[in-house]
Structure formats: C-alpha cells, structure tokens
C-alpha cells in the first residue's frame, strides 16, 4: 500500500492515520515536523518521524485515534530544528466518528441536512396554523413568515444537493448533472 504524500482531508477515529510530507530546506533528521490540530478548545498533537528518505512520516495508530473527538479541525504543520521554528503548511481535516463505537441514537446527518429537516418540519406544522403571531396574558409569540421559511428551505436544499453531489464524486459516481457540449 502506497503512503499518501499529503495530509488527508478526513480520518476516521479508530483508524490508522498515515501520510508523509517533504518540505524543501526542512528535511529530517535536522528538522522535526509536528502537526497541531485544534477545535473548540481541544488540541491534538502529532509528531512525525524521519522516514529515512527525506520525508517526514506520520503514522498514528488506532489506539491513539480512537480517542479523537469527531468534528472539523484546523491544523498547522510546524518544523523545528532546536533553534528555529517555522509554520510550513496549514489546512483543515475532518475527524469522522467510528460507527463501530457508536451507541444507539447517533445522528449521522450533516448540519445542513439537520437544519433542512427542521425547516421542513416547521413548514409542515404551519399548514394547520393560521396566525403568524398571537398574545396571551401579556406574552407574545411571533412565527417566522412562511415566505421566509420557504426561502430558507430553498437555500438549505441547494446546499444539501451540493453535499450529495460531493459525496457522489468521492464515491466515483459522477455528479448526476447535465454536461453541455457545443459543436
């Protein structure tokens, strides 16, 4: 199995995370490479090793990644030689949950799909209610106007379609869209 030469976009908690990187002028063993991943006050630190071929090797075992919390992390790659320190790259990585470790009740929907479902539920419930606002004993309630809900629904539907198309592309299925050709 060939080792990737870039950081992955996603890692499943509980799986091996393995890649290698080469940075000109910052090669091992003179330089060490560390990754710092952060999300919501959490930090994951990964230290690469000398691969012996000019690459820094990252090889994080499942016993370590199983403790990683799912979510979107920002990361920085930093090289250090004991005297100098430089940020050499940065990006984002998504830690995905390990479904084998998930108990019942796990919701695998994306944020976009969760919001879309909530908006559609409100629209369905609105079909039986006439009032947009009312007041009882000095307390008032105002509902979001239906045209605003429909606009939000359309926006989130479009975002959800983009998510579905991206997933189809990741799975090698194409976008299911039209290809326009001019002769």
PyMOL commands that set and color helices and strands:
alter all, ss='L'
color gray80, all
select helices_A, chain A and resi 62-65+99-101+111-126+146-170
alter helices_A, ss='H'
color red, helices_A
select strands_A, chain A and resi 10-12+17-21+32-39+42-47+49-50+56-60+71-80+85-96+133-136+139-142
alter strands_A, ss='S'
color yellow, strands_A
deselect
rebuild
show_as cartoon
